[in-house]
């Protein structure tokens, strides 16, 4: 099991989640929860955004034009397991957009 947290997690076509954790087990996302306190086994990913890509979506199709979502978000396990986590770094947090130098890394 791996856990990753970032200032923001982005769900394409839905929006940004502020300070959430994704949990990955056997190559699939199994859980998504709010980071409310320091906890064990969470790798903090500073300066970037974790993007939970739908399996059929390509990186070039992402449009970072959705708002920051307020409140808690609930996604079922089946929907989460069909997402692929990427870490985009560096990221412009003022404009909430990638910059020219932004690269992405698969988090599996």
C-alpha positions, 0 to 999 in steps of 0.5 A, spaced: 500 500 500 502 507 498 499 513 500 500 520 496 498 527 499 498 533 495 496 541 496 491 539 490 488 533 487 485 534 480 479 530 478 478 532 470 471 534 469 470 535 476 475 540 479 480 540 485 480 537 492 484 541 497 489 537 501 487 530 500 490 523 500 490 517 495 491 510 497 494 505 492 494 498 493 496 493 487 496 498 482 489 501 483 487 507 487 483 504 493 481 510 497 481 518 497 480 521 503 481 528 506 488 530 510 486 532 516 492 530 520 499 528 520 499 520 519 503 514 517 505 512 511 503 518 507 508 521 502 507 528 501 508 531 494 510 538 494 509 543 489 505 540 484 498 536 483 496 529 483 491 528 477 486 522 477 485 521 470 480 516 467 483 510 463 480 513 457 483 520 457 489 522 454 494 527 458 493 532 452 486 532 453 486 535 460 483 542 461 484 545 468 478 549 468 474 546 473 473 550 480 476 548 487 470 543 490 468 545 497 466 540 502 467 532 502 467 528 496 465 521 495 467 517 490 466 509 489 471 504 489 469 502 482 470 509 480 477 510 483 480 504 481 478 506 474 483 512 475 490 513 473 494 517 478 499 522 475 503 527 479 504 534 475 510 538 477 511 544 477 504 547 477 502 554 478 498 555 484 496 562 482 493 560 475 491 553 477 494 551 471 501 547 469 506 551 466 511 550 460 516 546 464 511 542 467 512 534 467 508 528 469 510 522 473 505 516 474 504 514 481 503 507 481 
